[in-house]
Amino acid sequence: MAQWIYRIVPTRPEMVAEATDEELAVVAEHFDYLVALKEAGILILAGRTQENAGTWGITIFEAPDEASARAVMQTDPAVAAGVMDATLYPYAVAVARDGLSD
């Protein structure tokens, strides 16, 4: 199975420090979506940088082809709602602990 990564950035940079109720709701849906991908065996890992200014996140996952990978990214509630902009890249984990790499 091919590996993919999408990088997300807030469309409104101030959101990280001063999120609206609507943005908080979408971010909660985003987190739940990532957990569901993990439970389905699709997600390898996800996370974000820990600063407020210029923060960004990544989602590394498996999908059989680019169309499927793009669908995973575009279905992410944060991307679908326009709270985050996302960019997709083909990816390969080269070194990881405890079985994350091939």
C-alpha positions as CSV (number, residue, x, y, z in Angstrom):
1,M,0.0,0.0,0.0
2,A,1.4,3.4,-0.9
3,Q,2.0,6.0,1.8
4,W,0.9,9.6,1.6
5,I,1.2,12.8,3.6
6,Y,-0.9,15.9,3.7
7,R,0.3,19.1,5.3
8,I,-2.4,21.3,6.7
9,V,-2.2,25.0,7.8
10,P,-5.0,27.1,9.3
11,T,-6.7,29.3,6.7
12,R,-7.0,31.9,9.5
13,P,-3.7,31.9,11.4
14,E,-5.2,33.6,14.4
15,M,-7.4,30.6,14.9
16,V,-4.8,28.7,16.9
17,A,-4.8,31.3,19.6
18,E,-8.4,32.6,19.2
19,A,-10.6,30.0,17.7
20,T,-14.3,30.7,17.1
21,D,-16.9,28.2,18.4
22,E,-17.4,27.0,14.8
23,E,-13.7,26.5,14.3
24,L,-13.4,24.6,17.6
25,A,-16.3,22.3,16.5
26,V,-14.6,21.6,13.1
27,V,-11.3,20.9,14.8
28,A,-13.0,18.4,17.1
29,E,-14.5,16.7,14.0
30,H,-11.0,16.7,12.4
31,F,-9.6,14.9,15.5
32,D,-12.4,12.4,15.5
33,Y,-11.8,11.8,11.7
34,L,-8.1,11.1,12.4
35,V,-9.0,8.7,15.2
36,A,-11.4,6.9,12.8
37,L,-8.6,6.6,10.2
38,K,-6.3,5.1,12.8
39,E,-9.0,2.6,13.9
40,A,-9.5,1.6,10.2
41,G,-5.8,0.9,9.9
42,I,-5.3,3.8,7.4
43,L,-3.5,6.4,9.6
44,I,0.2,6.0,10.3
45,L,0.5,9.2,12.4
46,A,-0.8,12.7,12.7
47,G,0.2,15.8,14.6
48,R,1.1,19.4,14.6
49,T,3.8,21.8,15.5
50,Q,3.4,23.3,18.9
51,E,3.7,27.0,18.3
52,N,0.8,29.4,17.7
53,A,2.4,31.5,15.0
54,G,3.1,29.6,11.8
55,T,1.8,26.3,13.1
56,W,1.1,23.4,10.7
57,G,0.2,19.8,10.9
58,I,0.8,16.5,9.0
59,T,-1.2,13.4,8.4
60,I,0.7,10.3,7.2
61,F,-1.5,7.5,6.0
62,E,-1.9,4.7,3.5
63,A,-4.0,4.7,0.3
64,P,-3.8,2.6,-2.8
65,D,-3.5,5.5,-5.3
66,E,-3.5,9.3,-5.5
67,A,-7.2,9.6,-6.1
68,S,-7.9,7.6,-2.9
69,A,-5.3,9.6,-1.0
70,R,-6.8,12.9,-2.3
71,A,-10.3,11.7,-1.1
72,V,-8.9,11.0,2.4
73,M,-7.5,14.5,2.5
74,Q,-10.5,16.2,1.1
75,T,-12.9,14.3,3.4
76,D,-11.0,15.6,6.5
77,P,-13.6,17.9,8.1
78,A,-11.1,20.7,8.7
79,V,-10.2,20.7,5.0
80,A,-13.8,20.2,3.8
81,A,-15.0,23.1,5.9
82,G,-12.2,25.4,4.8
83,V,-10.7,25.8,8.2
84,M,-7.4,24.2,7.0
85,D,-5.7,24.3,3.6
86,A,-4.1,21.0,2.7
87,T,-1.4,19.9,0.3
88,L,-0.9,16.2,-0.6
89,Y,2.4,14.5,-1.3
90,P,3.5,10.9,-2.0
91,Y,5.5,9.8,0.9
92,A,7.5,6.9,2.3
93,V,8.4,6.3,5.9
94,A,12.1,5.4,5.7
95,V,13.0,5.0,9.4
96,A,10.6,4.5,12.3
97,R,10.4,2.7,15.6
98,D,8.5,-0.5,16.2
99,G,7.2,-1.4,12.7
100,L,6.2,1.9,11.2
101,S,8.6,1.5,8.3
102,D,8.7,-1.3,5.8
